[in-house]
Amino acid sequence: MPIRPEYVEGTVIVPPQPNDNHNHGTFELCYQLRVAGFDLVGMGNGSRAAHKDGSTMALVVPDFYVRRRKASELDESYRKAHKGWYPMDMLALVGEVTSSNHWADTSPKLRAYAAAGVPVYVLIHRDTAMAHCLSGPVLPGENPAKAYYSEEDKVDLGSPLPLPAPYPALDTTPFLKD
């Protein structure tokens, strides 16, 4: 099976192969965003965040995302130069659905998205049966491992997850266990 390792905080993360509930639920969230008028919703593309010196801070493949813009010629050149990774500043919203390695989505990847200034981070934490919307990324100082989001809304899975404007609340029922 294809594997696309991620790199965050100096650690290579090899995500487990997702199961049907993960994939089905992720697609349902993308569909909700698309129906709400966000045509730059996607899955499967990787993004790169860089330190100020240009070195790689993080390589991540969010489970779903909403981009700020369509990929320009400059973005495509960046992707070629960085072996398939788009610049992270293209992302307006990212979402992760936890798998067996939920620590990666709840700690280093969360901090990487905040350090890169991604405005909204949606986390579906299947282990705790909670959905989180984090916003207001903060990078205190120069250390990306200290980045965080200043605002959080959370609900039990099955409840609508409120997102900041202009996004709709997301129906989280696709992640309820049968």
FILUMLUM-845246 format. One record per residue (C-alpha): x, y, z; residue in one letter; residue number from 1. Coordinates in nm, 3 decimals, always signed. Each point is the difference from the previous one (the first is absolute). Layout:
+---------+---------+---------+--------+-----+
|      px |      py |      pz | residu | num |
+---------+---------+---------+--------+-----+
|       X |       Y |       Z |      A | NUM |
...
+---------+---------+---------+--------+-----+
REM end
This chain:
+---------+---------+---------+--------+-----+
|      px |      py |      pz | residu | num |
+---------+---------+---------+--------+-----+
|  +0.000 |  +0.000 |  +0.000 |      M |   1 |
|  +0.123 |  +0.353 |  -0.065 |      P |   2 |
|  +0.159 |  +0.167 |  +0.298 |      I |   3 |
|  +0.065 |  +0.371 |  +0.032 |      R |   4 |
|  +0.201 |  +0.063 |  +0.315 |      P |   5 |
|  -0.038 |  +0.332 |  +0.176 |      E |   6 |
|  +0.270 |  +0.200 |  +0.180 |      Y |   7 |
|  -0.079 |  +0.207 |  +0.308 |      V |   8 |
|  +0.225 |  +0.130 |  +0.279 |      E |   9 |
|  +0.296 |  -0.201 |  -0.125 |      G |  10 |
|  -0.195 |  -0.327 |  +0.000 |      T |  11 |
|  -0.111 |  -0.205 |  -0.299 |      V |  12 |
|  -0.359 |  -0.117 |  +0.042 |      I |  13 |
|  -0.131 |  -0.286 |  -0.210 |      V |  14 |
|  -0.379 |  +0.025 |  +0.023 |      P |  15 |
|  -0.192 |  -0.325 |  +0.034 |      P |  16 |
|  -0.227 |  -0.102 |  -0.285 |      Q |  17 |
|  -0.341 |  +0.148 |  +0.082 |      P |  18 |
|  -0.307 |  -0.219 |  +0.035 |      N |  19 |
|  -0.339 |  +0.050 |  -0.167 |      D |  20 |
|  -0.149 |  +0.205 |  +0.286 |      N |  21 |
|  +0.296 |  +0.241 |  -0.023 |      H |  22 |
|  -0.021 |  +0.038 |  -0.378 |      N |  23 |
|  -0.380 |  +0.013 |  -0.018 |      H |  24 |
|  -0.024 |  +0.261 |  +0.276 |      G |  25 |
|  +0.279 |  +0.210 |  -0.150 |      T |  26 |
|  -0.171 |  -0.001 |  -0.338 |      F |  27 |
|  -0.329 |  +0.100 |  +0.166 |      E |  28 |
|  +0.168 |  +0.305 |  +0.160 |      L |  29 |
|  +0.147 |  +0.099 |  -0.338 |      C |  30 |
|  -0.342 |  -0.039 |  -0.158 |      Y |  31 |
|  -0.159 |  +0.226 |  +0.263 |      Q |  32 |
|  +0.260 |  +0.270 |  -0.067 |      L |  33 |
|  -0.042 |  -0.035 |  -0.377 |      R |  34 |
|  -0.380 |  +0.026 |  +0.020 |      V |  35 |
|  +0.045 |  +0.314 |  +0.211 |      A |  36 |
|  +0.178 |  +0.161 |  -0.296 |      G |  37 |
|  +0.367 |  -0.069 |  +0.070 |      F |  38 |
|  +0.132 |  -0.130 |  -0.331 |      D |  39 |
|  +0.364 |  -0.028 |  +0.110 |      L |  40 |
|  -0.067 |  -0.293 |  +0.236 |      V |  41 |
|  +0.230 |  -0.294 |  -0.041 |      G |  42 |
|  +0.168 |  -0.312 |  +0.135 |      M |  43 |
|  +0.333 |  -0.166 |  -0.059 |      G |  44 |
|  +0.235 |  +0.287 |  -0.086 |      N |  45 |
|  +0.299 |  +0.064 |  +0.222 |      G |  46 |
|  +0.116 |  +0.337 |  +0.127 |      S |  47 |
|  +0.337 |  +0.130 |  +0.114 |      R |  48 |
|  +0.067 |  +0.260 |  +0.267 |      A |  49 |
|  +0.340 |  +0.166 |  +0.005 |      A |  50 |
|  +0.206 |  +0.171 |  +0.267 |      H |  51 |
|  +0.110 |  +0.360 |  -0.067 |      K |  52 |
|  +0.333 |  -0.131 |  -0.133 |      D |  53 |
|  -0.187 |  -0.210 |  -0.261 |      G |  54 |
|  +0.067 |  -0.338 |  +0.162 |      S |  55 |
|  -0.290 |  -0.239 |  +0.037 |      T |  56 |
|  -0.203 |  +0.036 |  +0.320 |      M |  57 |
|  -0.271 |  -0.254 |  -0.089 |      A |  58 |
|  -0.133 |  -0.220 |  -0.279 |      L |  59 |
|  -0.363 |  -0.096 |  +0.063 |      V |  60 |
|  -0.288 |  -0.160 |  -0.188 |      V |  61 |
|  -0.320 |  +0.122 |  +0.164 |      P |  62 |
|  -0.300 |  -0.232 |  -0.023 |      D |  63 |
|  -0.191 |  +0.290 |  -0.156 |      F |  64 |
|  +0.051 |  +0.368 |  -0.066 |      Y |  65 |
|  -0.140 |  +0.320 |  -0.144 |      V |  66 |
|  +0.248 |  +0.204 |  -0.201 |      R |  67 |
|  +0.019 |  +0.380 |  -0.007 |      R |  68 |
|  +0.067 |  -0.005 |  -0.374 |      R |  69 |
|  +0.038 |  -0.224 |  -0.301 |      K |  70 |
|  +0.353 |  -0.118 |  -0.066 |      A |  71 |
|  +0.179 |  +0.265 |  -0.206 |      S |  72 |
|  +0.299 |  -0.055 |  -0.228 |      E |  73 |
|  +0.217 |  +0.112 |  +0.290 |      L |  74 |
|  -0.166 |  -0.256 |  +0.230 |      D |  75 |
|  +0.056 |  -0.273 |  -0.258 |      E |  76 |
|  +0.366 |  +0.102 |  -0.034 |      S |  77 |
|  +0.031 |  -0.017 |  +0.379 |      Y |  78 |
|  -0.158 |  -0.346 |  -0.004 |      R |  79 |
|  +0.251 |  -0.120 |  -0.262 |      K |  80 |
|  +0.294 |  +0.150 |  +0.189 |      A |  81 |
|  -0.116 |  -0.167 |  +0.325 |      H |  82 |
|  -0.073 |  -0.343 |  -0.145 |      K |  83 |
|  -0.381 |  +0.007 |  +0.006 |      G |  84 |
|  -0.069 |  +0.225 |  +0.302 |      W |  85 |
|  -0.205 |  +0.317 |  -0.044 |      Y |  86 |
|  +0.070 |  +0.309 |  +0.212 |      P |  87 |
|  -0.199 |  -0.010 |  +0.323 |      M |  88 |
|  -0.106 |  +0.363 |  -0.036 |      D |  89 |
|  -0.256 |  -0.122 |  -0.257 |      M |  90 |
|  -0.208 |  -0.152 |  +0.282 |      L |  91 |
|  -0.287 |  +0.185 |  +0.167 |      A |  92 |
|  -0.134 |  -0.300 |  +0.193 |      L |  93 |
|  +0.142 |  -0.344 |  +0.070 |      V |  94 |
|  -0.164 |  -0.303 |  +0.151 |      G |  95 |
|  +0.132 |  -0.318 |  +0.155 |      E |  96 |
|  -0.190 |  -0.311 |  +0.101 |      V |  97 |
|  +0.186 |  -0.204 |  +0.258 |      T |  98 |
|  +0.114 |  -0.353 |  -0.064 |      S |  99 |
|  +0.203 |  -0.228 |  +0.224 |      S | 100 |
|  +0.273 |  +0.268 |  +0.011 |      N | 101 |
|  -0.231 |  +0.268 |  +0.143 |      H | 102 |
|  +0.296 |  +0.158 |  +0.182 |      W | 103 |
|  +0.132 |  +0.128 |  -0.336 |      A | 104 |
|  -0.323 |  +0.189 |  -0.078 |      D | 105 |
|  -0.046 |  +0.134 |  +0.353 |      T | 106 |
|  +0.356 |  +0.117 |  +0.066 |      S | 107 |
|  +0.274 |  +0.047 |  -0.263 |      P | 108 |
|  -0.228 |  +0.045 |  -0.303 |      K | 109 |
|  -0.225 |  +0.241 |  +0.192 |      L | 110 |
|  +0.308 |  +0.206 |  +0.095 |      R | 111 |
|  +0.135 |  -0.011 |  -0.357 |      A | 112 |
|  -0.325 |  +0.136 |  -0.143 |      Y | 113 |
|  -0.012 |  +0.274 |  +0.267 |      A | 114 |
|  +0.368 |  +0.091 |  -0.057 |      A | 115 |
|  -0.066 |  +0.029 |  -0.375 |      A | 116 |
|  -0.295 |  +0.232 |  +0.068 |      G | 117 |
|  -0.279 |  -0.225 |  -0.132 |      V | 118 |
|  -0.306 |  +0.189 |  +0.129 |      P | 119 |
|  -0.233 |  -0.294 |  +0.078 |      V | 120 |
|  +0.084 |  -0.352 |  +0.117 |      Y | 121 |
|  -0.283 |  -0.256 |  +0.020 |      V | 122 |
|  +0.078 |  -0.312 |  +0.201 |      L | 123 |
|  -0.229 |  -0.300 |  +0.011 |      I | 124 |
|  +0.131 |  -0.200 |  +0.295 |      H | 125 |
|  -0.159 |  -0.340 |  -0.037 |      R | 126 |
|  +0.173 |  -0.138 |  +0.312 |      D | 127 |
|  -0.165 |  +0.258 |  +0.230 |      T | 128 |
|  -0.319 |  +0.030 |  -0.214 |      A | 129 |
|  +0.048 |  +0.378 |  -0.022 |      M | 130 |
|  +0.022 |  +0.248 |  -0.289 |      A | 131 |
|  +0.211 |  +0.313 |  +0.041 |      H | 132 |
|  +0.027 |  +0.324 |  -0.196 |      C | 133 |
|  +0.314 |  +0.194 |  +0.084 |      L | 134 |
|  +0.067 |  +0.350 |  -0.132 |      S | 135 |
|  +0.222 |  +0.298 |  +0.074 |      G | 136 |
|  +0.345 |  -0.151 |  -0.067 |      P | 137 |
|  +0.276 |  +0.133 |  +0.228 |      V | 138 |
|  +0.376 |  -0.041 |  -0.041 |      L | 139 |
|  +0.166 |  +0.140 |  +0.312 |      P | 140 |
|  +0.362 |  +0.066 |  -0.094 |      G | 141 |
|  +0.186 |  -0.207 |  -0.258 |      E | 142 |
|  -0.061 |  -0.356 |  +0.122 |      N | 143 |
|  -0.278 |  -0.171 |  -0.203 |      P | 144 |
|  -0.028 |  -0.270 |  +0.269 |      A | 145 |
|  -0.154 |  +0.267 |  +0.227 |      K | 146 |
|  -0.271 |  +0.107 |  -0.248 |      A | 147 |
|  -0.364 |  -0.038 |  +0.093 |      Y | 148 |
|  -0.352 |  +0.117 |  -0.082 |      Y | 149 |
|  -0.151 |  +0.260 |  +0.232 |      S | 150 |
|  -0.367 |  -0.093 |  -0.057 |      E | 151 |
|  -0.178 |  -0.334 |  +0.014 |      E | 152 |
|  -0.355 |  -0.124 |  -0.041 |      D | 153 |
|  -0.067 |  -0.366 |  +0.067 |      K | 154 |
|  -0.302 |  -0.226 |  -0.014 |      V | 155 |
|  -0.080 |  -0.366 |  +0.043 |      D | 156 |
|  +0.004 |  -0.196 |  -0.324 |      L | 157 |
|  -0.353 |  +0.004 |  -0.140 |      G | 158 |
|  -0.048 |  +0.369 |  +0.080 |      S | 159 |
|  +0.054 |  +0.283 |  -0.249 |      P | 160 |
|  +0.350 |  +0.148 |  +0.028 |      L | 161 |
|  -0.010 |  +0.380 |  -0.032 |      P | 162 |
|  +0.271 |  +0.150 |  -0.221 |      L | 163 |
|  +0.097 |  +0.367 |  -0.029 |      P | 164 |
|  -0.159 |  +0.207 |  -0.278 |      A | 165 |
|  -0.025 |  -0.050 |  -0.292 |      P | 166 |
|  -0.010 |  -0.376 |  +0.056 |      Y | 167 |
|  -0.311 |  -0.203 |  +0.085 |      P | 168 |
|  -0.039 |  -0.213 |  +0.310 |      A | 169 |
|  +0.106 |  -0.356 |  -0.083 |      L | 170 |
|  -0.221 |  -0.302 |  +0.062 |      D | 171 |
|  +0.220 |  -0.249 |  +0.188 |      T | 172 |
|  -0.247 |  -0.291 |  +0.000 |      T | 173 |
|  +0.197 |  -0.190 |  -0.270 |      P | 174 |
|  +0.258 |  -0.077 |  +0.272 |      F | 175 |
|  -0.244 |  -0.160 |  +0.244 |      L | 176 |
|  +0.073 |  -0.368 |  +0.051 |      K | 177 |
|  -0.258 |  -0.237 |  -0.143 |      D | 178 |
+---------+---------+---------+--------+-----+
REM end
